[in-house]
Amino acid sequence: MKLLIGGFLYNVMETNFISFKNGVKNGIPIFIGYLAVSFSFGIAAKNIGLSVFQGAFMSASNLTSAGQFASLGLISAASSYFEMAVTQFVINLRYCLMSCALSQKLSESTAFFHRFIMAAGISDEIFGISYSAEGHLNPFYTYGLMTAAVPGWVLGTILGIASGNILPDRIMSSLSIALYSMFIAVIIPPTRKNKILKGIVILSMLLSFIFYYIPVLNNLSQGFKIIILTAVIAGGAAVLFPIKEE
Amino acid sequence: MKGNIYIYILVMALVTYTIRLLPFTLIRKEIKNIYIKSFLHYVPYVSLAVMTFPEILNVEGNKFPRIAGFIVALILAYRGGSLFKVAFVSCTVVFILELFIIH
Protein backbone atom coordinates (compact mmCIF):
# COMPACT_ATOMS: atom_id res chain seq x y z
CA MET A 1 0.00 0.00 0.00
CA LYS A 2 2.75 2.36 0.96
CA LEU A 3 4.53 1.50 -2.24
CA LEU A 4 1.40 2.13 -4.26
CA ILE A 5 0.87 5.57 -2.78
CA GLY A 6 4.55 6.31 -3.17
CA GLY A 7 4.43 5.29 -6.83
CA PHE A 8 1.33 7.40 -7.40
CA LEU A 9 2.94 10.43 -5.79
CA TYR A 10 6.05 9.86 -7.83
CA ASN A 11 4.00 9.79 -11.05
CA VAL A 12 2.17 12.98 -10.15
CA MET A 13 5.43 14.71 -9.34
CA GLU A 14 6.97 13.56 -12.57
CA THR A 15 3.98 14.75 -14.61
CA ASN A 16 4.12 18.10 -12.85
CA PHE A 17 7.82 18.36 -13.52
CA ILE A 18 7.40 17.61 -17.23
CA SER A 19 4.59 20.19 -17.46
CA PHE A 20 6.77 22.72 -15.70
CA LYS A 21 9.67 22.05 -18.06
CA ASN A 22 7.43 22.39 -21.13
CA GLY A 23 6.13 25.63 -19.68
CA VAL A 24 9.63 27.04 -19.24
CA LYS A 25 10.53 26.04 -22.80
CA ASN A 26 7.43 27.62 -24.32
CA GLY A 27 7.96 30.60 -22.05
CA ILE A 28 11.29 31.47 -23.68
CA PRO A 29 9.68 33.34 -26.60
CA ILE A 30 7.62 35.24 -23.98
CA PHE A 31 10.83 36.04 -22.10
CA ILE A 32 12.38 37.46 -25.29
CA GLY A 33 9.30 39.43 -26.30
CA TYR A 34 8.81 40.77 -22.76
CA LEU A 35 12.44 41.82 -22.57
CA ALA A 36 11.96 43.99 -25.66
CA VAL A 37 8.62 45.50 -24.63
CA SER A 38 9.55 46.15 -20.99
CA PHE A 39 12.82 47.67 -22.13
CA SER A 40 10.84 50.42 -23.88
CA PHE A 41 8.64 50.63 -20.79
CA GLY A 42 11.79 51.13 -18.70
CA ILE A 43 12.91 54.00 -20.92
CA ALA A 44 9.50 55.64 -20.61
CA ALA A 45 9.52 55.09 -16.82
CA LYS A 46 12.95 56.68 -16.55
CA ASN A 47 11.66 59.75 -18.38
CA ILE A 48 9.08 60.44 -15.69
CA GLY A 49 11.66 59.83 -12.96
CA LEU A 50 11.03 56.30 -11.71
CA SER A 51 13.99 54.64 -9.99
CA VAL A 52 15.21 51.18 -10.99
CA PHE A 53 13.66 49.69 -7.86
CA GLN A 54 10.30 51.41 -8.39
CA GLY A 55 10.14 50.25 -12.00
CA ALA A 56 11.10 46.68 -11.14
CA PHE A 57 8.56 46.68 -8.29
CA MET A 58 5.82 47.91 -10.63
CA SER A 59 6.64 45.33 -13.31
CA ALA A 60 6.85 42.45 -10.86
CA SER A 61 3.59 43.30 -9.12
CA ASN A 62 1.55 44.24 -12.20
CA LEU A 63 2.81 42.23 -15.18
CA THR A 64 0.74 44.18 -17.68
CA SER A 65 2.05 46.31 -20.52
CA ALA A 66 -0.86 48.60 -21.43
CA GLY A 67 -1.75 49.25 -17.79
CA GLN A 68 1.81 50.13 -16.82
CA PHE A 69 2.35 52.43 -19.81
CA ALA A 70 -0.89 54.24 -19.00
CA SER A 71 0.10 54.59 -15.34
CA LEU A 72 3.17 56.63 -16.27
CA GLY A 73 1.01 59.38 -17.72
CA LEU A 74 -1.17 59.42 -14.62
CA ILE A 75 1.78 59.43 -12.21
CA SER A 76 3.52 62.31 -13.97
CA ALA A 77 0.25 64.26 -14.06
CA ALA A 78 -0.13 63.63 -10.29
CA SER A 79 -3.60 62.15 -10.79
CA SER A 80 -5.62 60.84 -7.87
CA TYR A 81 -5.38 57.23 -6.68
CA PHE A 82 -9.01 56.82 -7.65
CA GLU A 83 -8.30 57.85 -11.24
CA MET A 84 -5.46 55.36 -11.27
CA ALA A 85 -7.74 52.58 -10.05
CA VAL A 86 -10.43 53.35 -12.64
CA THR A 87 -7.93 53.56 -15.50
CA GLN A 88 -6.34 50.24 -14.57
CA PHE A 89 -9.77 48.67 -14.23
CA VAL A 90 -10.83 49.76 -17.72
CA ILE A 91 -7.56 48.88 -19.43
CA ASN A 92 -7.21 45.51 -17.75
CA LEU A 93 -10.85 44.41 -17.79
CA ARG A 94 -10.00 42.06 -20.65
CA TYR A 95 -8.21 39.84 -18.11
CA CYS A 96 -11.62 39.20 -16.60
CA LEU A 97 -12.76 37.53 -19.83
CA MET A 98 -9.50 35.59 -20.08
CA SER A 99 -9.76 34.51 -16.48
CA CYS A 100 -13.32 33.20 -17.10
CA ALA A 101 -12.14 31.25 -20.14
CA LEU A 102 -9.09 29.84 -18.37
CA SER A 103 -11.18 28.74 -15.37
CA GLN A 104 -12.76 26.17 -17.69
CA LYS A 105 -9.39 24.70 -18.61
CA LEU A 106 -8.65 23.57 -15.05
CA SER A 107 -9.76 20.17 -13.86
CA GLU A 108 -12.29 20.45 -11.01
CA SER A 109 -9.93 18.36 -8.90
CA THR A 110 -7.12 20.94 -9.11
CA ALA A 111 -6.29 22.15 -5.59
CA PHE A 112 -7.89 25.54 -4.91
CA PHE A 113 -4.72 27.37 -3.85
CA HIS A 114 -3.28 27.01 -7.37
CA ARG A 115 -5.85 29.51 -8.61
CA PHE A 116 -4.43 32.25 -6.39
CA ILE A 117 -0.92 31.82 -7.79
CA MET A 118 -1.96 31.29 -11.40
CA ALA A 119 -4.21 34.37 -11.34
CA ALA A 120 -1.15 36.58 -10.83
CA GLY A 121 0.20 35.34 -14.16
CA ILE A 122 -2.83 35.91 -16.39
CA SER A 123 -1.25 38.24 -18.93
CA ASP A 124 -2.25 38.18 -22.61
CA GLU A 125 0.68 35.92 -23.47
CA ILE A 126 0.66 33.52 -20.52
CA PHE A 127 -3.10 33.20 -20.88
CA GLY A 128 -2.85 32.47 -24.62
CA ILE A 129 -0.18 29.81 -24.28
CA SER A 130 -1.80 28.23 -21.21
CA TYR A 131 -5.10 28.04 -23.02
CA SER A 132 -3.58 26.29 -26.01
CA ALA A 133 -2.36 23.39 -23.83
CA GLU A 134 -4.10 20.16 -24.77
CA GLY A 135 -6.81 18.86 -22.46
CA HIS A 136 -6.96 20.06 -18.87
CA LEU A 137 -4.40 22.65 -17.87
CA ASN A 138 -1.77 21.51 -15.35
CA PRO A 139 -1.01 24.51 -13.08
CA PHE A 140 2.67 23.63 -13.31
CA TYR A 141 2.63 24.36 -17.03
CA THR A 142 1.50 27.91 -16.26
CA TYR A 143 4.12 28.13 -13.46
CA GLY A 144 6.76 27.17 -16.03
CA LEU A 145 5.56 29.93 -18.35
CA MET A 146 5.60 32.42 -15.47
CA THR A 147 9.09 31.32 -14.43
CA ALA A 148 10.41 32.21 -17.87
CA ALA A 149 8.23 35.24 -18.58
CA VAL A 150 8.16 37.27 -15.35
CA PRO A 151 11.99 37.65 -15.08
CA GLY A 152 12.01 38.85 -18.71
CA TRP A 153 9.44 41.52 -17.88
CA VAL A 154 11.27 42.70 -14.75
CA LEU A 155 14.77 42.47 -16.25
CA GLY A 156 13.79 44.46 -19.35
CA THR A 157 12.34 47.19 -17.12
CA ILE A 158 15.52 47.34 -15.06
CA LEU A 159 17.73 47.52 -18.14
CA GLY A 160 15.54 50.18 -19.73
CA ILE A 161 15.68 52.44 -16.66
CA ALA A 162 19.34 51.79 -15.82
CA SER A 163 20.82 52.09 -19.26
CA GLY A 164 18.72 54.43 -21.30
CA ASN A 165 19.61 52.43 -24.37
CA ILE A 166 21.91 49.39 -24.62
CA LEU A 167 20.14 47.54 -27.38
CA PRO A 168 19.94 49.11 -30.82
CA ASP A 169 16.41 49.93 -32.02
CA ARG A 170 16.70 47.40 -34.79
CA ILE A 171 17.12 44.47 -32.42
CA MET A 172 14.34 45.77 -30.20
CA SER A 173 12.01 46.03 -33.13
CA SER A 174 12.67 42.49 -34.35
CA LEU A 175 12.37 41.07 -30.83
CA SER A 176 9.10 42.78 -30.10
CA ILE A 177 7.39 40.89 -32.91
CA ALA A 178 7.92 37.66 -30.90
CA LEU A 179 4.81 38.29 -28.81
CA TYR A 180 2.56 38.70 -31.82
CA SER A 181 4.03 35.62 -33.52
CA MET A 182 3.18 33.65 -30.41
CA PHE A 183 -0.43 34.77 -30.56
CA ILE A 184 -0.45 33.63 -34.18
CA ALA A 185 1.04 30.26 -33.20
CA VAL A 186 -1.79 29.86 -30.67
CA ILE A 187 -4.83 30.88 -32.73
CA ILE A 188 -3.94 29.75 -36.26
CA PRO A 189 -3.27 25.96 -36.05
CA PRO A 190 -6.82 25.06 -34.86
CA THR A 191 -8.30 27.03 -37.79
CA ARG A 192 -6.96 24.46 -40.23
CA LYS A 193 -9.56 21.89 -39.26
CA ASN A 194 -12.30 24.19 -38.08
CA LYS A 195 -14.00 26.52 -40.55
CA ILE A 196 -15.90 28.38 -37.85
CA LEU A 197 -12.70 29.24 -35.99
CA LYS A 198 -11.12 30.30 -39.26
CA GLY A 199 -14.04 32.65 -39.95
CA ILE A 200 -13.88 34.01 -36.40
CA VAL A 201 -10.15 34.76 -36.59
CA ILE A 202 -10.44 36.46 -39.99
CA LEU A 203 -13.48 38.50 -38.92
CA SER A 204 -11.73 39.55 -35.69
CA MET A 205 -8.65 40.80 -37.52
CA LEU A 206 -10.78 42.55 -40.12
CA LEU A 207 -12.92 44.37 -37.55
CA SER A 208 -9.84 45.21 -35.50
CA PHE A 209 -8.32 46.73 -38.63
CA ILE A 210 -11.47 48.76 -39.28
CA PHE A 211 -11.53 49.97 -35.66
CA TYR A 212 -7.93 51.05 -36.06
CA TYR A 213 -8.48 53.26 -39.09
CA ILE A 214 -12.03 54.60 -38.89
CA PRO A 215 -12.31 57.97 -37.14
CA VAL A 216 -14.27 58.01 -33.85
CA LEU A 217 -13.79 54.23 -33.48
CA ASN A 218 -10.03 54.67 -33.38
CA ASN A 219 -10.41 56.91 -30.33
CA LEU A 220 -11.31 53.85 -28.30
CA SER A 221 -8.53 52.60 -26.07
CA GLN A 222 -6.97 49.27 -27.02
CA GLY A 223 -8.42 47.71 -23.86
CA PHE A 224 -11.98 48.77 -24.64
CA LYS A 225 -11.64 47.73 -28.25
CA ILE A 226 -10.59 44.22 -27.22
CA ILE A 227 -13.52 43.91 -24.82
CA ILE A 228 -16.12 45.19 -27.26
CA LEU A 229 -14.96 43.09 -30.19
CA THR A 230 -14.54 39.98 -28.04
CA ALA A 231 -18.01 40.34 -26.52
CA VAL A 232 -19.65 40.94 -29.92
CA ILE A 233 -17.79 38.39 -32.05
CA ALA A 234 -17.44 35.57 -29.50
CA GLY A 235 -21.02 36.25 -28.35
CA GLY A 236 -22.38 36.19 -31.89
CA ALA A 237 -20.45 33.04 -32.70
CA ALA A 238 -21.71 31.33 -29.54
CA VAL A 239 -25.32 32.03 -30.54
CA LEU A 240 -24.86 31.06 -34.21
CA PHE A 241 -22.45 28.16 -33.76
CA PRO A 242 -22.70 26.71 -30.25
CA ILE A 243 -20.05 24.03 -29.88
CA LYS A 244 -21.32 20.47 -29.87
CA GLU A 245 -20.86 18.31 -26.79
CA GLU A 246 -17.73 16.23 -26.96
CA MET B 1 1.82 67.97 -5.02
CA LYS B 2 2.83 64.54 -6.28
CA GLY B 3 1.25 61.33 -5.00
CA ASN B 4 3.29 58.58 -3.42
CA ILE B 5 4.70 56.33 -6.12
CA TYR B 6 4.42 53.18 -3.99
CA ILE B 7 0.74 53.79 -3.27
CA TYR B 8 0.15 54.22 -7.01
CA ILE B 9 1.87 50.91 -7.69
CA LEU B 10 -0.07 49.10 -4.96
CA VAL B 11 -3.38 50.50 -6.21
CA MET B 12 -2.56 49.33 -9.73
CA ALA B 13 -1.45 45.89 -8.59
CA LEU B 14 -4.50 45.42 -6.40
CA VAL B 15 -7.01 46.37 -9.12
CA THR B 16 -5.28 44.23 -11.75
CA TYR B 17 -4.88 41.18 -9.52
CA THR B 18 -8.52 41.37 -8.42
CA ILE B 19 -9.71 41.39 -12.03
CA ARG B 20 -7.61 38.30 -12.72
CA LEU B 21 -8.45 36.51 -9.49
CA LEU B 22 -12.22 36.90 -9.11
CA PRO B 23 -13.50 34.94 -12.13
CA PHE B 24 -10.75 32.40 -11.66
CA THR B 25 -11.75 31.59 -8.07
CA LEU B 26 -15.51 32.13 -8.40
CA ILE B 27 -15.99 29.84 -11.40
CA ARG B 28 -14.80 26.52 -10.02
CA LYS B 29 -17.24 24.17 -11.71
CA GLU B 30 -17.41 23.29 -15.35
CA ILE B 31 -20.03 25.51 -16.98
CA LYS B 32 -22.81 23.42 -18.50
CA ASN B 33 -24.72 26.11 -20.38
CA ILE B 34 -23.85 25.52 -24.01
CA TYR B 35 -23.94 29.20 -25.03
CA ILE B 36 -21.73 30.44 -22.21
CA LYS B 37 -19.42 27.50 -22.78
CA SER B 38 -19.18 28.30 -26.49
CA PHE B 39 -18.64 31.99 -25.77
CA LEU B 40 -15.73 31.25 -23.45
CA HIS B 41 -14.34 28.79 -25.98
CA TYR B 42 -14.27 31.52 -28.63
CA VAL B 43 -12.88 34.26 -26.34
CA PRO B 44 -9.15 33.48 -26.81
CA TYR B 45 -9.39 33.34 -30.58
CA VAL B 46 -11.12 36.70 -30.86
CA SER B 47 -9.13 38.55 -28.20
CA LEU B 48 -5.73 37.37 -29.40
CA ALA B 49 -6.61 38.01 -33.07
CA VAL B 50 -7.76 41.55 -32.23
CA MET B 51 -4.56 42.20 -30.27
CA THR B 52 -2.35 40.91 -33.07
CA PHE B 53 -3.71 42.71 -36.08
CA PRO B 54 -3.07 45.45 -37.09
CA GLU B 55 -0.93 46.10 -33.95
CA ILE B 56 1.80 43.84 -35.32
CA LEU B 57 2.42 46.37 -38.11
CA ASN B 58 2.42 49.35 -35.77
CA VAL B 59 6.03 50.56 -36.14
CA GLU B 60 7.62 53.80 -37.18
CA GLY B 61 9.32 53.81 -40.55
CA ASN B 62 9.16 51.05 -43.10
CA LYS B 63 6.44 48.50 -42.40
CA PHE B 64 7.62 45.98 -44.97
CA PRO B 65 9.79 43.81 -42.64
CA ARG B 66 6.87 43.58 -40.21
CA ILE B 67 4.46 42.60 -42.98
CA ALA B 68 6.91 39.89 -44.08
CA GLY B 69 7.33 38.67 -40.47
CA PHE B 70 3.55 38.57 -40.07
CA ILE B 71 3.03 36.53 -43.24
CA VAL B 72 5.85 34.13 -42.35
CA ALA B 73 4.33 33.59 -38.90
CA LEU B 74 0.89 32.96 -40.43
CA ILE B 75 2.23 30.38 -42.88
CA LEU B 76 4.40 28.57 -40.31
CA ALA B 77 1.58 28.46 -37.77
CA TYR B 78 -0.91 27.24 -40.36
CA ARG B 79 1.44 24.41 -41.23
CA GLY B 80 1.62 23.46 -37.57
CA GLY B 81 5.00 24.95 -36.60
CA SER B 82 5.72 24.96 -32.87
CA LEU B 83 5.34 28.10 -30.81
CA PHE B 84 9.07 28.43 -30.49
CA LYS B 85 9.73 27.96 -34.20
CA VAL B 86 7.07 30.48 -35.26
CA ALA B 87 8.40 33.12 -32.85
CA PHE B 88 12.05 32.51 -33.64
CA VAL B 89 11.73 32.45 -37.44
CA SER B 90 9.52 35.55 -37.65
CA CYS B 91 11.95 37.48 -35.38
CA THR B 92 14.84 36.46 -37.59
CA VAL B 93 13.01 37.44 -40.78
CA VAL B 94 12.22 40.89 -39.39
CA PHE B 95 15.77 41.35 -38.14
CA ILE B 96 17.40 40.41 -41.46
CA LEU B 97 15.01 42.49 -43.57
CA GLU B 98 15.50 45.51 -41.32
CA LEU B 99 19.27 45.18 -41.76
CA PHE B 100 18.82 45.84 -45.47
CA ILE B 101 16.47 48.74 -45.14
CA ILE B 102 17.90 52.16 -44.44
CA HIS B 103 15.62 54.04 -42.10
Boltz contact constraints between the chains, C-beta under 6 A:
constraints:
  - contact:
      token1: [A, 26]
      token2: [B, 83]
      max_distance: 6.0
  - contact:
      token1: [A, 29]
      token2: [B, 84]
      max_distance: 6.0
  - contact:
      token1: [A, 29]
      token2: [B, 87]
      max_distance: 6.0
  - contact:
      token1: [A, 54]
      token2: [B, 5]
      max_distance: 6.0
  - contact:
      token1: [A, 57]
      token2: [B, 9]
      max_distance: 6.0
  - contact:
      token1: [A, 58]
      token2: [B, 9]
      max_distance: 6.0
  - contact:
      token1: [A, 61]
      token2: [B, 13]
      max_distance: 6.0
  - contact:
      token1: [A, 62]
      token2: [B, 12]
      max_distance: 6.0
  - contact:
      token1: [A, 62]
      token2: [B, 13]
      max_distance: 6.0
  - contact:
      token1: [A, 62]
      token2: [B, 16]
      max_distance: 6.0
  - contact:
      token1: [A, 64]
      token2: [B, 16]
      max_distance: 6.0
  - contact:
      token1: [A, 71]
      token2: [B, 12]
      max_distance: 6.0
  - contact:
      token1: [A, 75]
      token2: [B, 8]
      max_distance: 6.0
  - contact:
      token1: [A, 78]
      token2: [B, 2]
      max_distance: 6.0
  - contact:
      token1: [A, 78]
      token2: [B, 3]
      max_distance: 6.0
  - contact:
      token1: [A, 81]
      token2: [B, 11]
      max_distance: 6.0
  - contact:
      token1: [A, 84]
      token2: [B, 8]
      max_distance: 6.0
  - contact:
      token1: [A, 84]
      token2: [B, 11]
      max_distance: 6.0
  - contact:
      token1: [A, 85]
      token2: [B, 11]
      max_distance: 6.0
  - contact:
      token1: [A, 85]
      token2: [B, 15]
      max_distance: 6.0
  - contact:
      token1: [A, 88]
      token2: [B, 12]
      max_distance: 6.0
  - contact:
      token1: [A, 88]
      token2: [B, 15]
      max_distance: 6.0
  - contact:
      token1: [A, 88]
      token2: [B, 16]
      max_distance: 6.0
  - contact:
      token1: [A, 89]
      token2: [B, 15]
      max_distance: 6.0
  - contact:
      token1: [A, 92]
      token2: [B, 16]
      max_distance: 6.0
  - contact:
      token1: [A, 92]
      token2: [B, 19]
      max_distance: 6.0
  - contact:
      token1: [A, 95]
      token2: [B, 19]
      max_distance: 6.0
  - contact:
      token1: [A, 95]
      token2: [B, 20]
      max_distance: 6.0
  - contact:
      token1: [A, 96]
      token2: [B, 19]
      max_distance: 6.0
  - contact:
      token1: [A, 96]
      token2: [B, 23]
      max_distance: 6.0
  - contact:
      token1: [A, 97]
      token2: [B, 43]
      max_distance: 6.0
  - contact:
      token1: [A, 99]
      token2: [B, 20]
      max_distance: 6.0
  - contact:
      token1: [A, 99]
      token2: [B, 23]
      max_distance: 6.0
  - contact:
      token1: [A, 99]
      token2: [B, 24]
      max_distance: 6.0
  - contact:
      token1: [A, 100]
      token2: [B, 23]
      max_distance: 6.0
  - contact:
      token1: [A, 100]
      token2: [B, 40]
      max_distance: 6.0
  - contact:
      token1: [A, 101]
      token2: [B, 40]
      max_distance: 6.0
  - contact:
      token1: [A, 101]
      token2: [B, 43]
      max_distance: 6.0
  - contact:
      token1: [A, 101]
      token2: [B, 44]
      max_distance: 6.0
  - contact:
      token1: [A, 103]
      token2: [B, 23]
      max_distance: 6.0
  - contact:
      token1: [A, 103]
      token2: [B, 24]
      max_distance: 6.0
  - contact:
      token1: [A, 103]
      token2: [B, 27]
      max_distance: 6.0
  - contact:
      token1: [A, 104]
      token2: [B, 40]
      max_distance: 6.0
  - contact:
      token1: [A, 115]
      token2: [B, 24]
      max_distance: 6.0
  - contact:
      token1: [A, 115]
      token2: [B, 25]
      max_distance: 6.0
  - contact:
      token1: [A, 119]
      token2: [B, 20]
      max_distance: 6.0
  - contact:
      token1: [A, 119]
      token2: [B, 21]
      max_distance: 6.0
  - contact:
      token1: [A, 119]
      token2: [B, 24]
      max_distance: 6.0
  - contact:
      token1: [A, 122]
      token2: [B, 20]
      max_distance: 6.0
  - contact:
      token1: [A, 128]
      token2: [B, 48]
      max_distance: 6.0
  - contact:
      token1: [A, 131]
      token2: [B, 44]
      max_distance: 6.0
  - contact:
      token1: [A, 170]
      token2: [B, 98]
      max_distance: 6.0
  - contact:
      token1: [A, 174]
      token2: [B, 91]
      max_distance: 6.0
  - contact:
      token1: [A, 174]
      token2: [B, 94]
      max_distance: 6.0
  - contact:
      token1: [A, 174]
      token2: [B, 95]
      max_distance: 6.0
  - contact:
      token1: [A, 177]
      token2: [B, 69]
      max_distance: 6.0
  - contact:
      token1: [A, 177]
      token2: [B, 90]
      max_distance: 6.0
  - contact:
      token1: [A, 177]
      token2: [B, 91]
      max_distance: 6.0
  - contact:
      token1: [A, 177]
      token2: [B, 94]
      max_distance: 6.0
  - contact:
      token1: [A, 178]
      token2: [B, 87]
      max_distance: 6.0
  - contact:
      token1: [A, 178]
      token2: [B, 91]
      max_distance: 6.0
  - contact:
      token1: [A, 180]
      token2: [B, 52]
      max_distance: 6.0
  - contact:
      token1: [A, 180]
      token2: [B, 56]
      max_distance: 6.0
  - contact:
      token1: [A, 181]
      token2: [B, 73]
      max_distance: 6.0
  - contact:
      token1: [A, 181]
      token2: [B, 86]
      max_distance: 6.0
  - contact:
      token1: [A, 181]
      token2: [B, 87]
      max_distance: 6.0
  - contact:
      token1: [A, 181]
      token2: [B, 90]
      max_distance: 6.0
  - contact:
      token1: [A, 182]
      token2: [B, 83]
      max_distance: 6.0
  - contact:
      token1: [A, 182]
      token2: [B, 87]
      max_distance: 6.0
  - contact:
      token1: [A, 183]
      token2: [B, 48]
      max_distance: 6.0
  - contact:
      token1: [A, 183]
      token2: [B, 52]
      max_distance: 6.0
  - contact:
      token1: [A, 184]
      token2: [B, 73]
      max_distance: 6.0
  - contact:
      token1: [A, 184]
      token2: [B, 77]
      max_distance: 6.0
  - contact:
      token1: [A, 185]
      token2: [B, 77]
      max_distance: 6.0
  - contact:
      token1: [A, 185]
      token2: [B, 83]
      max_distance: 6.0
  - contact:
      token1: [A, 185]
      token2: [B, 86]
      max_distance: 6.0
  - contact:
      token1: [A, 187]
      token2: [B, 45]
      max_distance: 6.0
  - contact:
      token1: [A, 187]
      token2: [B, 48]
      max_distance: 6.0
  - contact:
      token1: [A, 187]
      token2: [B, 49]
      max_distance: 6.0
  - contact:
      token1: [A, 188]
      token2: [B, 77]
      max_distance: 6.0
  - contact:
      token1: [A, 188]
      token2: [B, 78]
      max_distance: 6.0
  - contact:
      token1: [A, 189]
      token2: [B, 77]
      max_distance: 6.0
  - contact:
      token1: [A, 189]
      token2: [B, 80]
      max_distance: 6.0
  - contact:
      token1: [A, 197]
      token2: [B, 45]
      max_distance: 6.0
  - contact:
      token1: [A, 200]
      token2: [B, 45]
      max_distance: 6.0
  - contact:
      token1: [A, 201]
      token2: [B, 45]
      max_distance: 6.0
  - contact:
      token1: [A, 201]
      token2: [B, 49]
      max_distance: 6.0
  - contact:
      token1: [A, 204]
      token2: [B, 46]
      max_distance: 6.0
  - contact:
      token1: [A, 204]
      token2: [B, 49]
      max_distance: 6.0
  - contact:
      token1: [A, 204]
      token2: [B, 50]
      max_distance: 6.0
  - contact:
      token1: [A, 205]
      token2: [B, 49]
      max_distance: 6.0
  - contact:
      token1: [A, 205]
      token2: [B, 53]
      max_distance: 6.0
  - contact:
      token1: [A, 208]
      token2: [B, 50]
      max_distance: 6.0
  - contact:
      token1: [A, 208]
      token2: [B, 53]
      max_distance: 6.0
  - contact:
      token1: [A, 209]
      token2: [B, 54]
      max_distance: 6.0
  - contact:
      token1: [A, 212]
      token2: [B, 54]
      max_distance: 6.0
  - contact:
      token1: [A, 226]
      token2: [B, 47]
      max_distance: 6.0
  - contact:
      token1: [A, 226]
      token2: [B, 50]
      max_distance: 6.0
  - contact:
      token1: [A, 229]
      token2: [B, 50]
      max_distance: 6.0
  - contact:
      token1: [A, 230]
      token2: [B, 43]
      max_distance: 6.0
  - contact:
      token1: [A, 230]
      token2: [B, 46]
      max_distance: 6.0
  - contact:
      token1: [A, 230]
      token2: [B, 47]
      max_distance: 6.0
  - contact:
      token1: [A, 233]
      token2: [B, 46]
      max_distance: 6.0
  - contact:
      token1: [A, 234]
      token2: [B, 39]
      max_distance: 6.0
  - contact:
      token1: [A, 234]
      token2: [B, 42]
      max_distance: 6.0
  - contact:
      token1: [A, 234]
      token2: [B, 43]
      max_distance: 6.0
  - contact:
      token1: [A, 234]
      token2: [B, 46]
      max_distance: 6.0
  - contact:
      token1: [A, 235]
      token2: [B, 39]
      max_distance: 6.0
  - contact:
      token1: [A, 237]
      token2: [B, 42]
      max_distance: 6.0
  - contact:
      token1: [A, 238]
      token2: [B, 35]
      max_distance: 6.0
  - contact:
      token1: [A, 238]
      token2: [B, 38]
      max_distance: 6.0
  - contact:
      token1: [A, 238]
      token2: [B, 39]
      max_distance: 6.0
  - contact:
      token1: [A, 242]
      token2: [B, 34]
      max_distance: 6.0
  - contact:
      token1: [A, 242]
      token2: [B, 35]
      max_distance: 6.0
  - contact:
      token1: [A, 242]
      token2: [B, 38]
      max_distance: 6.0
  - contact:
      token1: [A, 243]
      token2: [B, 38]
      max_distance: 6.0
  - contact:
      token1: [A, 243]
      token2: [B, 41]
      max_distance: 6.0
